[in-house]
Structure formats: structure tokens, C-alpha cells
Amino acid sequence: MQSVIHLVSGDGSEQQTALAIARNLLDDESGTIDDVAVVAQAGGIEAITAGGNEEEQVRSLIDDGVPFKACSNTLDVMDLDESDLIDGIETVPEGAVEVTRLQNEGYAYMRP
């Protein structure tokens, strides 16, 4: 099974929950979870910004193989550059399109 977590909220509690879910899925011992991905857009971009409150947790997930994808449209709207993101985060043109693409590939959608 594969899961995509849609990180869209600027609320710190929701961001922490989303990252905790990613960690729980990654650490699942049943062997049924193959891949976990995180797509950030809108206020969720804050969680993947370098120097942010969630940087350590995001870095740990990236180091453990979880791909993080940031919406380029959101970066433009928020006047951010790719260099403002935590190292290792990929940008995609549109976050919603990326989530839809992953769902089409069989990823289960999750949004805390």
C-alpha cells in the first residue's frame, strides 16, 4: 500500500499531526506500507521551510526515504524560493495535481 499525505494547513498542530502520521506509516511493522509521500501547498509550506518548527522532523523523514513535494504555485504566492525550503524537497508545478497524480497511481489520500 502507498499513502500520500496532503499538507495544506498552516496550523502547527495539524502540521505536527501530518508528520506524525507519516512517521507512523513509515514505521509500520505489518509490512503492508510500501511508500509514503508528502505534498505540501498553501499554509502547509510553512512546515517544510528551512528554519521552521518542523525542520528536524521533516529532515528525519526525508533521510528515511519519504519524498516531500512542494507546490511551486504556493511558493510564488508566498514569495518564497526553492532555496527557502529544507534541502531534499522537490518542487512540483501544482500540489493538487501532484496529489491527484499519486492517487491515480494507487496512493491512498490522507489529510489530517
GULOFI-407967 format. One record per residue: residue number from 1; residue in one letter; x, y, z negated of N, C-alpha, C, CB in turn. Coordinates in steps of 0.05 Angstrom, whole numbers, plus 5000, padded with zeros to 4 digits. Last residue first. Glycine has a CB too. Example, Ala and Ser with C-alpha at 12.3 -4.5 7.8 and 13.67 -1.06 7.14 Angstrom:
REM residues 2
<node kolmi="2" gunu="s" n_c1="5257" n_c2="4955" n_c3="4858" ca_c1="5273" ca_c2="4979" ca_c3="4857" c_c1="5258" c_c2="5001" c_c3="4843" cb_c1="5282" cb_c2="4988" cb_c3="4886"/>
<node kolmi="1" gunu="a" n_c1="5264" n_c2="4886" n_c3="4844" ca_c1="5246" ca_c2="4910" ca_c3="4844" c_c1="5264" c_c2="4934" c_c3="4844" cb_c1="5226" cb_c2="4911" cb_c3="4819"/>
//
This chain:
REM residues 112
<node kolmi="112" gunu="p" n_c1="4904" n_c2="5304" n_c3="4849" ca_c1="4896" ca_c2="5307" ca_c3="4820" c_c1="4879" c_c2="5331" c_c3="4816" cb_c1="4920" cb_c2="5308" cb_c3="4802"/>
<node kolmi="111" gunu="r" n_c1="4892" n_c2="5267" n_c3="4903" ca_c1="4895" ca_c2="5295" ca_c3="4895" c_c1="4885" c_c2="5298" c_c3="4867" cb_c1="4879" cb_c2="5314" cb_c3="4914"/>
<node kolmi="110" gunu="m" n_c1="4910" n_c2="5221" n_c3="4952" ca_c1="4907" ca_c2="5226" ca_c3="4923" c_c1="4910" c_c2="5256" c_c3="4919" cb_c1="4926" cb_c2="5210" cb_c3="4906"/>
<node kolmi="109" gunu="y" n_c1="4896" n_c2="5173" n_c3="5003" ca_c1="4897" ca_c2="5202" ca_c3="4995" c_c1="4893" c_c2="5205" c_c3="4965" cb_c1="4877" cb_c2="5219" cb_c3="5011"/>
<node kolmi="108" gunu="a" n_c1="4936" n_c2="5121" n_c3="5027" ca_c1="4913" ca_c2="5129" ca_c3="5011" c_c1="4917" c_c2="5158" c_c3="5002" cb_c1="4909" cb_c2="5110" cb_c3="4987"/>
<node kolmi="107" gunu="y" n_c1="4960" n_c2="5112" n_c3="5093" ca_c1="4965" ca_c2="5122" ca_c3="5066" c_c1="4939" c_c2="5129" c_c3="5052" cb_c1="4984" cb_c2="5147" cb_c3="5067"/>
<node kolmi="106" gunu="g" n_c1="4952" n_c2="5098" n_c3="5146" ca_c1="4945" ca_c2="5079" ca_c3="5125" c_c1="4951" c_c2="5088" c_c3="5096" cb_c1="4960" cb_c2="5054" cb_c3="5129"/>
<node kolmi="105" gunu="e" n_c1="4959" n_c2="5135" n_c3="5184" ca_c1="4979" ca_c2="5113" ca_c3="5184" c_c1="4974" c_c2="5093" c_c3="5161" cb_c1="5007" cb_c2="5125" cb_c3="5181"/>
<node kolmi="104" gunu="n" n_c1="4921" n_c2="5171" n_c3="5170" ca_c1="4916" ca_c2="5156" ca_c3="5195" c_c1="4936" c_c2="5132" c_c3="5197" cb_c1="4919" cb_c2="5174" cb_c3="5219"/>
<node kolmi="103" gunu="q" n_c1="4947" n_c2="5194" n_c3="5128" ca_c1="4923" ca_c2="5178" ca_c3="5123" c_c1="4917" c_c2="5160" c_c3="5147" cb_c1="4898" cb_c2="5196" cb_c3="5117"/>
<node kolmi="102" gunu="l" n_c1="4986" n_c2="5221" n_c3="5156" ca_c1="4994" ca_c2="5200" ca_c3="5138" c_c1="4970" c_c2="5182" c_c3="5132" cb_c1="5006" cb_c2="5211" cb_c3="5112"/>
<node kolmi="101" gunu="r" n_c1="4954" n_c2="5259" n_c3="5183" ca_c1="4971" ca_c2="5240" ca_c3="5198" c_c1="4978" c_c2="5216" c_c3="5181" cb_c1="4997" cb_c2="5254" cb_c3="5208"/>
<node kolmi="100" gunu="t" n_c1="4933" n_c2="5287" n_c3="5140" ca_c1="4915" ca_c2="5272" ca_c3="5157" c_c1="4931" c_c2="5251" c_c3="5173" cb_c1="4900" cb_c2="5291" cb_c3="5177"/>
<node kolmi="99" gunu="v" n_c1="4980" n_c2="5310" n_c3="5120" ca_c1="4964" ca_c2="5292" ca_c3="5103" c_c1="4946" c_c2="5275" c_c3="5120" cb_c1="4947" cb_c2="5309" cb_c3="5082"/>
<node kolmi="98" gunu="e" n_c1="4993" n_c2="5341" n_c3="5165" ca_c1="5011" ca_c2="5320" ca_c3="5156" c_c1="4997" c_c2="5300" c_c3="5138" cb_c1="5035" cb_c2="5332" cb_c3="5140"/>
<node kolmi="97" gunu="v" n_c1="4951" n_c2="5377" n_c3="5166" ca_c1="4955" ca_c2="5359" ca_c3="5189" c_c1="4973" c_c2="5336" c_c3="5181" cb_c1="4967" cb_c2="5375" cb_c3="5213"/>
<node kolmi="96" gunu="a" n_c1="4959" n_c2="5404" n_c3="5119" ca_c1="4935" ca_c2="5389" ca_c3="5122" c_c1="4937" c_c2="5369" c_c3="5145" cb_c1="4911" cb_c2="5407" cb_c3="5127"/>
<node kolmi="95" gunu="g" n_c1="5010" n_c2="5430" n_c3="5129" ca_c1="5006" ca_c2="5410" ca_c3="5108" c_c1="4982" c_c2="5392" c_c3="5112" cb_c1="5005" cb_c2="5423" cb_c3="5082"/>
<node kolmi="94" gunu="e" n_c1="5042" n_c2="5442" n_c3="5189" ca_c1="5017" ca_c2="5446" ca_c3="5174" c_c1="5013" c_c2="5423" c_c3="5154" cb_c1="4993" cb_c2="5447" cb_c3="5194"/>
<node kolmi="93" gunu="p" n_c1="5097" n_c2="5432" n_c3="5202" ca_c1="5083" ca_c2="5456" ca_c3="5211" c_c1="5058" c_c2="5462" c_c3="5195" cb_c1="5075" cb_c2="5452" cb_c3="5240"/>
<node kolmi="92" gunu="v" n_c1="5140" n_c2="5415" n_c3="5147" ca_c1="5122" ca_c2="5406" ca_c3="5169" c_c1="5106" c_c2="5431" c_c3="5177" cb_c1="5103" cb_c2="5382" cb_c3="5160"/>
<node kolmi="91" gunu="t" n_c1="5204" n_c2="5406" n_c3="5118" ca_c1="5181" ca_c2="5423" ca_c3="5125" c_c1="5166" c_c2="5411" c_c3="5148" cb_c1="5191" cb_c2="5452" cb_c3="5131"/>
<node kolmi="90" gunu="e" n_c1="5230" n_c2="5367" n_c3="5065" ca_c1="5226" ca_c2="5370" ca_c3="5093" c_c1="5203" c_c2="5390" c_c3="5097" cb_c1="5220" cb_c2="5343" cb_c3="5107"/>
<node kolmi="89" gunu="i" n_c1="5277" n_c2="5374" n_c3="5014" ca_c1="5249" ca_c2="5376" ca_c3="5021" c_c1="5246" c_c2="5382" c_c3="5051" cb_c1="5234" cb_c2="5397" cb_c3="5004"/>
<node kolmi="88" gunu="g" n_c1="5329" n_c2="5376" n_c3="4999" ca_c1="5318" ca_c2="5350" ca_c3="5006" c_c1="5289" c_c2="5350" c_c3="5014" cb_c1="5322" cb_c2="5331" cb_c3="4983"/>
<node kolmi="87" gunu="d" n_c1="5330" n_c2="5426" n_c3="4949" ca_c1="5344" ca_c2="5411" ca_c3="4970" c_c1="5331" c_c2="5384" c_c3="4974" cb_c1="5374" cb_c2="5408" cb_c3="4963"/>
<node kolmi="86" gunu="i" n_c1="5272" n_c2="5465" n_c3="4939" ca_c1="5291" ca_c2="5446" ca_c3="4928" c_c1="5304" c_c2="5430" c_c3="4951" cb_c1="5277" cb_c2="5426" cb_c3="4908"/>
<node kolmi="85" gunu="l" n_c1="5267" n_c2="5526" n_c3="4977" ca_c1="5257" ca_c2="5500" ca_c3="4968" c_c1="5280" c_c2="5484" c_c3="4955" cb_c1="5244" cb_c2="5485" cb_c3="4991"/>
<node kolmi="84" gunu="d" n_c1="5288" n_c2="5570" n_c3="5000" ca_c1="5276" ca_c2="5574" ca_c3="4973" c_c1="5267" c_c2="5548" c_c3="4961" cb_c1="5253" cb_c2="5593" cb_c3="4975"/>
<node kolmi="83" gunu="s" n_c1="5303" n_c2="5555" n_c3="5050" ca_c1="5324" ca_c2="5557" ca_c3="5031" c_c1="5314" c_c2="5562" c_c3="5002" cb_c1="5344" cb_c2="5579" cb_c3="5038"/>
<node kolmi="82" gunu="e" n_c1="5257" n_c2="5563" n_c3="5079" ca_c1="5264" ca_c2="5535" ca_c3="5072" c_c1="5285" c_c2="5535" c_c3="5050" cb_c1="5274" cb_c2="5520" cb_c3="5096"/>
<node kolmi="81" gunu="d" n_c1="5227" n_c2="5622" n_c3="5049" ca_c1="5243" ca_c2="5608" ca_c3="5069" c_c1="5248" c_c2="5579" c_c3="5060" cb_c1="5270" cb_c2="5623" cb_c3="5074"/>
<node kolmi="80" gunu="l" n_c1="5165" n_c2="5658" n_c3="5039" ca_c1="5187" ca_c2="5640" ca_c3="5029" c_c1="5202" c_c2="5629" c_c3="5053" cb_c1="5176" cb_c2="5618" cb_c3="5011"/>
<node kolmi="79" gunu="d" n_c1="5116" n_c2="5685" n_c3="5042" ca_c1="5142" ca_c2="5699" ca_c3="5048" c_c1="5165" c_c2="5684" c_c3="5035" cb_c1="5141" cb_c2="5727" cb_c3="5038"/>
<node kolmi="78" gunu="m" n_c1="5070" n_c2="5659" n_c3="5040" ca_c1="5081" ca_c2="5666" ca_c3="5014" c_c1="5108" c_c2="5680" c_c3="5017" cb_c1="5085" cb_c2="5641" cb_c3="4997"/>
<node kolmi="77" gunu="v" n_c1="5062" n_c2="5649" n_c3="5094" ca_c1="5042" ca_c2="5665" ca_c3="5080" c_c1="5054" c_c2="5676" c_c3="5054" cb_c1="5017" cb_c2="5649" cb_c3="5075"/>
<node kolmi="76" gunu="d" n_c1="5106" n_c2="5615" n_c3="5105" ca_c1="5103" ca_c2="5640" ca_c3="5119" c_c1="5085" c_c2="5659" c_c3="5103" cb_c1="5092" cb_c2="5636" cb_c3="5147"/>
<node kolmi="75" gunu="l" n_c1="5094" n_c2="5571" n_c3="5072" ca_c1="5119" ca_c2="5586" ca_c3="5068" c_c1="5117" c_c2="5613" c_c3="5081" cb_c1="5142" cb_c2="5570" cb_c3="5080"/>
<node kolmi="74" gunu="t" n_c1="5046" n_c2="5555" n_c3="5097" ca_c1="5046" ca_c2="5566" ca_c3="5069" c_c1="5071" c_c2="5581" c_c3="5064" cb_c1="5042" cb_c2="5543" cb_c3="5049"/>
<node kolmi="73" gunu="n" n_c1="5066" n_c2="5536" n_c3="5145" ca_c1="5047" ca_c2="5558" ca_c3="5145" c_c1="5046" c_c2="5571" c_c3="5117" cb_c1="5019" cb_c2="5548" cb_c3="5153"/>
<node kolmi="72" gunu="s" n_c1="5098" n_c2="5493" n_c3="5129" ca_c1="5111" ca_c2="5517" ca_c3="5139" c_c1="5092" c_c2="5541" c_c3="5140" cb_c1="5122" cb_c2="5512" cb_c3="5167"/>
<node kolmi="71" gunu="c" n_c1="5090" n_c2="5454" n_c3="5073" ca_c1="5076" ca_c2="5466" ca_c3="5095" c_c1="5089" c_c2="5492" c_c3="5104" cb_c1="5046" cb_c2="5471" cb_c3="5087"/>
<node kolmi="70" gunu="a" n_c1="5137" n_c2="5403" n_c3="5057" ca_c1="5126" ca_c2="5429" ca_c3="5052" c_c1="5113" c_c2="5441" c_c3="5077" cb_c1="5147" cb_c2="5448" cb_c3="5041"/>
<node kolmi="69" gunu="k" n_c1="5143" n_c2="5339" n_c3="5030" ca_c1="5140" ca_c2="5355" ca_c3="5054" c_c1="5126" c_c2="5381" c_c3="5047" cb_c1="5124" cb_c2="5339" cb_c3="5076"/>
<node kolmi="68" gunu="f" n_c1="5184" n_c2="5290" n_c3="5002" ca_c1="5168" ca_c2="5314" ca_c3="4997" c_c1="5167" c_c2="5330" c_c3="5023" cb_c1="5179" cb_c2="5331" cb_c3="4973"/>
<node kolmi="67" gunu="p" n_c1="5191" n_c2="5221" n_c3="4994" ca_c1="5193" ca_c2="5244" ca_c3="5012" c_c1="5174" c_c2="5266" c_c3="5004" cb_c1="5188" cb_c2="5235" cb_c3="5041"/>
<node kolmi="66" gunu="v" n_c1="5224" n_c2="5186" n_c3="4945" ca_c1="5198" ca_c2="5198" ca_c3="4951" c_c1="5202" c_c2="5222" c_c3="4970" cb_c1="5183" cb_c2="5206" cb_c3="4925"/>
<node kolmi="65" gunu="g" n_c1="5274" n_c2="5165" n_c3="4928" ca_c1="5263" ca_c2="5158" ca_c3="4954" c_c1="5235" c_c2="5169" c_c3="4961" cb_c1="5262" cb_c2="5129" cb_c3="4956"/>
<node kolmi="64" gunu="d" n_c1="5297" n_c2="5182" n_c3="4882" ca_c1="5286" ca_c2="5155" ca_c3="4882" c_c1="5271" c_c2="5148" c_c3="4908" cb_c1="5268" cb_c2="5151" cb_c3="4858"/>
<node kolmi="63" gunu="d" n_c1="5308" n_c2="5234" n_c3="4893" ca_c1="5331" ca_c2="5216" ca_c3="4890" c_c1="5322" c_c2="5187" c_c3="4891" cb_c1="5346" cb_c2="5222" cb_c3="4864"/>
<node kolmi="62" gunu="i" n_c1="5256" n_c2="5254" n_c3="4890" ca_c1="5270" ca_c2="5254" ca_c3="4916" c_c1="5293" c_c2="5234" c_c3="4915" cb_c1="5280" cb_c2="5282" cb_c3="4923"/>
<node kolmi="61" gunu="l" n_c1="5248" n_c2="5248" n_c3="4835" ca_c1="5231" ca_c2="5233" ca_c3="4854" c_c1="5244" c_c2="5232" c_c3="4881" cb_c1="5203" cb_c2="5245" cb_c3="4856"/>
<node kolmi="60" gunu="s" n_c1="5286" n_c2="5284" n_c3="4816" ca_c1="5287" ca_c2="5256" ca_c3="4808" c_c1="5271" c_c2="5239" c_c3="4827" cb_c1="5277" cb_c2="5252" cb_c3="4779"/>
<node kolmi="59" gunu="r" n_c1="5268" n_c2="5332" n_c3="4837" ca_c1="5294" ca_c2="5322" ca_c3="4845" c_c1="5296" c_c2="5292" c_c3="4839" cb_c1="5317" cb_c2="5337" cb_c3="4831"/>
<node kolmi="58" gunu="v" n_c1="5220" n_c2="5337" n_c3="4808" ca_c1="5219" ca_c2="5334" ca_c3="4837" c_c1="5245" c_c2="5322" c_c3="4847" cb_c1="5214" cb_c2="5361" cb_c3="4851"/>
<node kolmi="57" gunu="q" n_c1="5240" n_c2="5343" n_c3="4756" ca_c1="5222" ca_c2="5320" ca_c3="4762" c_c1="5221" c_c2="5316" c_c3="4792" cb_c1="5194" cb_c2="5325" cb_c3="4751"/>
<node kolmi="56" gunu="e" n_c1="5269" n_c2="5392" n_c3="4762" ca_c1="5282" ca_c2="5367" ca_c3="4753" c_c1="5266" c_c2="5342" c_c3="4760" cb_c1="5287" cb_c2="5368" cb_c3="4723"/>
<node kolmi="55" gunu="e" n_c1="5228" n_c2="5429" n_c3="4779" ca_c1="5251" ca_c2="5422" ca_c3="4796" c_c1="5264" c_c2="5396" c_c3="4787" cb_c1="5272" cb_c2="5444" cb_c3="4795"/>
<node kolmi="54" gunu="e" n_c1="5184" n_c2="5451" n_c3="4755" ca_c1="5183" ca_c2="5423" ca_c3="4761" c_c1="5207" c_c2="5412" c_c3="4776" cb_c1="5158" cb_c2="5417" cb_c3="4777"/>
<node kolmi="53" gunu="n" n_c1="5193" n_c2="5506" n_c3="4749" ca_c1="5189" ca_c2="5489" ca_c3="4725" c_c1="5191" c_c2="5460" c_c3="4731" cb_c1="5163" cb_c2="5496" cb_c3="4712"/>
<node kolmi="52" gunu="g" n_c1="5243" n_c2="5527" n_c3="4799" ca_c1="5216" ca_c2="5525" ca_c3="4787" c_c1="5215" c_c2="5506" c_c3="4763" cb_c1="5196" cb_c2="5516" cb_c3="4807"/>
<node kolmi="51" gunu="g" n_c1="5290" n_c2="5526" n_c3="4826" ca_c1="5289" ca_c2="5542" ca_c3="4802" c_c1="5262" c_c2="5541" c_c3="4787" cb_c1="5295" cb_c2="5570" cb_c3="4808"/>
<node kolmi="50" gunu="a" n_c1="5259" n_c2="5518" n_c3="4889" ca_c1="5283" ca_c2="5517" ca_c3="4873" c_c1="5281" c_c2="5536" c_c3="4849" cb_c1="5308" cb_c2="5524" cb_c3="4890"/>
<node kolmi="49" gunu="t" n_c1="5193" n_c2="5493" n_c3="4892" ca_c1="5211" ca_c2="5516" ca_c3="4896" c_c1="5235" c_c2="5513" c_c3="4878" cb_c1="5196" cb_c2="5542" cb_c3="4891"/>
<node kolmi="48" gunu="i" n_c1="5154" n_c2="5458" n_c3="4884" ca_c1="5177" ca_c2="5448" ca_c3="4899" c_c1="5197" c_c2="5470" c_c3="4905" cb_c1="5169" cb_c2="5434" cb_c3="4924"/>
<node kolmi="47" gunu="a" n_c1="5113" n_c2="5483" n_c3="4859" ca_c1="5125" ca_c2="5460" ca_c3="4845" c_c1="5150" c_c2="5451" c_c3="4859" cb_c1="5105" cb_c2="5437" cb_c3="4844"/>
<node kolmi="46" gunu="e" n_c1="5095" n_c2="5521" n_c3="4896" ca_c1="5110" ca_c2="5530" ca_c3="4872" c_c1="5124" c_c2="5507" c_c3="4858" cb_c1="5091" cb_c2="5543" cb_c3="4852"/>
<node kolmi="45" gunu="i" n_c1="5063" n_c2="5495" n_c3="4931" ca_c1="5091" ca_c2="5501" ca_c3="4939" c_c1="5108" c_c2="5509" c_c3="4915" cb_c1="5091" cb_c2="5523" cb_c3="4961"/>
<node kolmi="44" gunu="g" n_c1="5012" n_c2="5495" n_c3="4912" ca_c1="5029" ca_c2="5472" ca_c3="4906" c_c1="5058" c_c2="5476" c_c3="4913" cb_c1="5018" cb_c2="5448" cb_c3="4919"/>
<node kolmi="43" gunu="g" n_c1="4984" n_c2="5537" n_c3="4934" ca_c1="4998" ca_c2="5541" ca_c3="4908" c_c1="5016" c_c2="5518" c_c3="4900" cb_c1="4978" cb_c2="5546" cb_c3="4887"/>
<node kolmi="42" gunu="a" n_c1="4996" n_c2="5512" n_c3="5000" ca_c1="4983" ca_c2="5532" ca_c3="4983" c_c1="4998" c_c2="5535" c_c3="4957" cb_c1="4953" cb_c2="5524" cb_c3="4977"/>
<node kolmi="41" gunu="q" n_c1="5026" n_c2="5446" n_c3="4996" ca_c1="5018" ca_c2="5470" ca_c3="5010" c_c1="5003" c_c2="5488" c_c3="4990" cb_c1="5000" cb_c2="5463" cb_c3="5034"/>
<node kolmi="40" gunu="a" n_c1="5062" n_c2="5386" n_c3="5000" ca_c1="5056" ca_c2="5410" ca_c3="4985" c_c1="5048" c_c2="5433" c_c3="5003" cb_c1="5080" cb_c2="5418" cb_c3="4968"/>
<node kolmi="39" gunu="v" n_c1="5058" n_c2="5318" n_c3="4996" ca_c1="5055" ca_c2="5340" ca_c3="5015" c_c1="5046" c_c2="5364" c_c3="4999" cb_c1="5035" cb_c2="5334" cb_c3="5039"/>
<node kolmi="38" gunu="v" n_c1="5094" n_c2="5261" n_c3="4981" ca_c1="5081" ca_c2="5284" ca_c3="4970" c_c1="5081" c_c2="5306" c_c3="4991" cb_c1="5095" cb_c2="5294" cb_c3="4944"/>
<node kolmi="37" gunu="a" n_c1="5088" n_c2="5189" n_c3="4983" ca_c1="5097" ca_c2="5214" ca_c3="4995" c_c1="5082" c_c2="5237" c_c3="4982" cb_c1="5092" cb_c2="5214" cb_c3="5026"/>
<node kolmi="36" gunu="v" n_c1="5107" n_c2="5123" n_c3="4972" ca_c1="5094" ca_c2="5146" ca_c3="4960" c_c1="5105" c_c2="5171" c_c3="4974" cb_c1="5098" cb_c2="5147" cb_c3="4929"/>
<node kolmi="35" gunu="d" n_c1="5102" n_c2="5055" n_c3="4991" ca_c1="5112" ca_c2="5082" ca_c3="4996" c_c1="5095" c_c2="5102" c_c3="4981" cb_c1="5113" cb_c2="5088" cb_c3="5026"/>
<node kolmi="34" gunu="d" n_c1="5084" n_c2="5006" n_c3="4968" ca_c1="5107" ca_c2="5007" ca_c3="4985" c_c1="5119" c_c2="5034" c_c3="4988" cb_c1="5099" cb_c2="4996" cb_c3="5013"/>
<node kolmi="33" gunu="i" n_c1="5056" n_c2="4974" n_c3="4915" ca_c1="5060" ca_c2="5001" ca_c3="4925" c_c1="5086" c_c2="5001" c_c3="4942" cb_c1="5062" cb_c2="5022" cb_c3="4902"/>
<node kolmi="32" gunu="t" n_c1="5056" n_c2="4923" n_c3="4894" ca_c1="5037" ca_c2="4929" ca_c3="4914" c_c1="5040" c_c2="4956" c_c3="4927" cb_c1="5009" cb_c2="4927" cb_c3="4903"/>
<node kolmi="31" gunu="g" n_c1="5086" n_c2="4909" n_c3="4850" ca_c1="5098" ca_c2="4904" ca_c3="4877" c_c1="5079" c_c2="4910" c_c3="4899" cb_c1="5106" cb_c2="4875" cb_c3="4879"/>
<node kolmi="30" gunu="s" n_c1="5075" n_c2="4919" n_c3="4799" ca_c1="5059" ca_c2="4898" ca_c3="4812" c_c1="5070" c_c2="4891" c_c3="4839" cb_c1="5030" cb_c2="4907" cb_c3="4814"/>
<node kolmi="29" gunu="e" n_c1="5100" n_c2="4961" n_c3="4775" ca_c1="5114" ca_c2="4936" ca_c3="4774" c_c1="5098" c_c2="4913" c_c3="4789" cb_c1="5119" cb_c2="4928" cb_c3="4746"/>
<node kolmi="28" gunu="d" n_c1="5110" n_c2="5028" n_c3="4794" ca_c1="5091" ca_c2="5006" ca_c3="4792" c_c1="5105" c_c2="4979" c_c3="4794" cb_c1="5070" cb_c2="5008" cb_c3="4814"/>
<node kolmi="27" gunu="d" n_c1="5140" n_c2="5073" n_c3="4801" ca_c1="5150" ca_c2="5054" ca_c3="4781" c_c1="5131" c_c2="5029" c_c3="4777" cb_c1="5152" cb_c2="5068" cb_c3="4754"/>
<node kolmi="26" gunu="l" n_c1="5111" n_c2="5101" n_c3="4838" ca_c1="5138" ca_c2="5092" ca_c3="4845" c_c1="5147" c_c2="5070" c_c3="4827" cb_c1="5157" cb_c2="5115" cb_c3="4845"/>
<node kolmi="25" gunu="l" n_c1="5065" n_c2="5113" n_c3="4808" ca_c1="5063" ca_c2="5096" ca_c3="4832" c_c1="5090" c_c2="5084" c_c3="4840" cb_c1="5052" cb_c2="5112" cb_c3="4856"/>
<node kolmi="24" gunu="n" n_c1="5089" n_c2="5146" n_c3="4769" ca_c1="5075" ca_c2="5121" ca_c3="4761" c_c1="5072" c_c2="5102" c_c3="4785" cb_c1="5048" cb_c2="5128" cb_c3="4750"/>
<node kolmi="23" gunu="r" n_c1="5108" n_c2="5188" n_c3="4802" ca_c1="5127" ca_c2="5172" ca_c3="4786" c_c1="5114" c_c2="5145" c_c3="4779" cb_c1="5136" cb_c2="5187" cb_c3="4761"/>
<node kolmi="22" gunu="a" n_c1="5059" n_c2="5209" n_c3="4821" ca_c1="5079" ca_c2="5199" ca_c3="4839" c_c1="5099" c_c2="5181" c_c3="4825" cb_c1="5095" cb_c2="5223" cb_c3="4852"/>
<node kolmi="21" gunu="i" n_c1="5036" n_c2="5224" n_c3="4772" ca_c1="5023" ca_c2="5203" ca_c3="4788" c_c1="5044" c_c2="5191" c_c3="4808" cb_c1="4999" cb_c2="5213" cb_c3="4803"/>
<node kolmi="20" gunu="a" n_c1="5071" n_c2="5265" n_c3="4759" ca_c1="5069" ca_c2="5241" ca_c3="4741" c_c1="5057" c_c2="5218" c_c3="4756" cb_c1="5054" cb_c2="5248" cb_c3="4715"/>
<node kolmi="19" gunu="l" n_c1="5058" n_c2="5301" n_c3="4799" ca_c1="5085" ca_c2="5289" ca_c3="4798" c_c1="5086" c_c2="5265" c_c3="4780" cb_c1="5105" cb_c2="5310" cb_c3="4789"/>
<node kolmi="18" gunu="a" n_c1="5005" n_c2="5313" n_c3="4784" ca_c1="5011" ca_c2="5302" ca_c3="4811" c_c1="5039" c_c2="5288" c_c3="4811" cb_c1="5010" cb_c2="5324" cb_c3="4832"/>
<node kolmi="17" gunu="t" n_c1="5013" n_c2="5335" n_c3="4733" ca_c1="4997" ca_c2="5310" ca_c3="4736" c_c1="5004" c_c2="5297" c_c3="4763" cb_c1="4967" cb_c2="5316" cb_c3="4735"/>
<node kolmi="16" gunu="q" n_c1="5041" n_c2="5381" n_c3="4745" ca_c1="5054" ca_c2="5360" ca_c3="4729" c_c1="5039" c_c2="5334" c_c3="4732" cb_c1="5054" cb_c2="5369" cb_c3="4699"/>
<node kolmi="15" gunu="q" n_c1="5002" n_c2="5407" n_c3="4775" ca_c1="5027" ca_c2="5400" ca_c3="4788" c_c1="5041" c_c2="5378" c_c3="4772" cb_c1="5045" cb_c2="5425" cb_c3="4790"/>
<node kolmi="14" gunu="e" n_c1="4963" n_c2="5415" n_c3="4735" ca_c1="4957" ca_c2="5398" ca_c3="4758" c_c1="4982" c_c2="5390" c_c3="4773" cb_c1="4938" cb_c2="5413" cb_c3="4777"/>
<node kolmi="13" gunu="s" n_c1="4992" n_c2="5450" n_c3="4703" ca_c1="4983" ca_c2="5425" ca_c3="4692" c_c1="4976" c_c2="5405" c_c3="4715" cb_c1="4958" cb_c2="5429" cb_c3="4674"/>
<node kolmi="12" gunu="g" n_c1="5001" n_c2="5495" n_c3="4736" ca_c1="5023" ca_c2="5479" ca_c3="4726" c_c1="5015" c_c2="5452" c_c3="4716" cb_c1="5038" cb_c2="5494" cb_c3="4705"/>
<node kolmi="11" gunu="d" n_c1="4966" n_c2="5511" n_c3="4793" ca_c1="4963" ca_c2="5506" ca_c3="4764" c_c1="4985" c_c2="5486" c_c3="4755" cb_c1="4935" cb_c2="5494" cb_c3="4758"/>
<node kolmi="10" gunu="g" n_c1="4965" n_c2="5515" n_c3="4847" ca_c1="4986" ca_c2="5530" ca_c3="4833" c_c1="4985" c_c2="5526" c_c3="4803" cb_c1="4983" cb_c2="5559" cb_c3="4840"/>
<node kolmi="9" gunu="s" n_c1="4952" n_c2="5456" n_c3="4886" ca_c1="4945" ca_c2="5475" ca_c3="4864" c_c1="4969" c_c2="5489" c_c3="4853" cb_c1="4931" cb_c2="5460" cb_c3="4842"/>
<node kolmi="8" gunu="v" n_c1="4966" n_c2="5418" n_c3="4922" ca_c1="4956" ca_c2="5443" ca_c3="4932" c_c1="4951" c_c2="5464" c_c3="4910" cb_c1="4931" cb_c2="5438" cb_c3="4947"/>
<node kolmi="7" gunu="l" n_c1="4992" n_c2="5361" n_c3="4941" ca_c1="4998" ca_c2="5380" ca_c3="4920" c_c1="4990" c_c2="5408" c_c3="4930" cb_c1="5028" cb_c2="5379" cb_c3="4912"/>
<node kolmi="6" gunu="h" n_c1="4971" n_c2="5300" n_c3="4952" ca_c1="4967" ca_c2="5326" ca_c3="4964" c_c1="4970" c_c2="5347" c_c3="4941" cb_c1="4939" cb_c2="5329" cb_c3="4979"/>
<node kolmi="5" gunu="i" n_c1="5005" n_c2="5241" n_c3="4961" ca_c1="4994" ca_c2="5260" ca_c3="4940" c_c1="4994" c_c2="5287" c_c3="4953" cb_c1="5011" cb_c2="5259" cb_c3="4914"/>
<node kolmi="4" gunu="v" n_c1="4993" n_c2="5181" n_c3="4992" ca_c1="5002" ca_c2="5209" ca_c3="4996" c_c1="4988" c_c2="5226" c_c3="4975" cb_c1="4996" cb_c2="5219" cb_c3="5025"/>
<node kolmi="3" gunu="s" n_c1="5013" n_c2="5113" n_c3="4989" ca_c1="4997" ca_c2="5135" ca_c3="4978" c_c1="5010" c_c2="5162" c_c3="4985" cb_c1="4994" cb_c2="5133" cb_c3="4947"/>
<node kolmi="2" gunu="q" n_c1="5006" n_c2="5046" n_c3="5011" ca_c1="5020" ca_c2="5072" ca_c3="5012" c_c1="5002" c_c2="5093" c_c3="5002" cb_c1="5029" cb_c2="5078" cb_c3="5041"/>
<node kolmi="1" gunu="m" n_c1="5017" n_c2="4976" n_c3="5000" ca_c1="5000" ca_c2="5000" ca_c3="5000" c_c1="5018" c_c2="5025" c_c3="5000" cb_c1="4981" cb_c2="5000" cb_c3="4976"/>
//
